[in-house]
Amino acid sequence: MLATAFGVLVLDAASKAWARRALTRPLHVFGPLWLRLQYNSGISFSLNRSGPLVTTVVTTLIAIVLLVAAVRARSGAPAVGFGLLLGGGVANVVDRIAATPHQVTDFIAFGSFPVFNGADVAITGGFVVLIVVALRGDTLMRR
């Protein structure tokens, strides 16, 4: 779980640093996929844009609670799911604190969907993995 989280954190930080440096103008990749630099002071879908400090504190607390739960995750798919969630959440908090401006760096644009980043993909993937595991009737935590 920690290896997955660390891998997400490193890859996300590298991709965001690249985006801040290289994306001086939108870049069309193919079809509806564009790379377009944008900063987000809120949370997903730019919610709560007026309270970046509150957003940072709340997301940090969520990451701590998630870490406590993730340490108890069963090995295999549950550990990967929790690792993706934790890595993505921590990556966005680190970006918000360390980057200039102090906002999350988004740069993946797909059609009319809101612009997002690799950490967001990891968070979504982690939720999907955990939902699939739960729907299969498997337990997420070690006993």
Sequence and secondary structure as in RCSB ss.txt:
>XXXX:A:sequence
MLATAFGVLVLDAASKAWARRALTRPLHVFGPLWLRLQYNSGISFSLNRSGPLVTTVVTTLIAIVLLVAAVRARS
GAPAVGFGLLLGGGVANVVDRIAATPHQVTDFIAFGSFPVFNGADVAITGGFVVLIVVALRGDTLMRR
>XXXX:A:secstr
 HHHHHHHHHHHHHHHHHHHHH SS EEEETTEEEEEEEESSSGGGTTTT HHHHHHHHHHHHHHHHHHHHTB T
THHHHHHHHHHHHHHHHHHHHHHSSSSSEEEEEEETTS  B HHHHHHHHHHHHHHHHHHTT  SB  
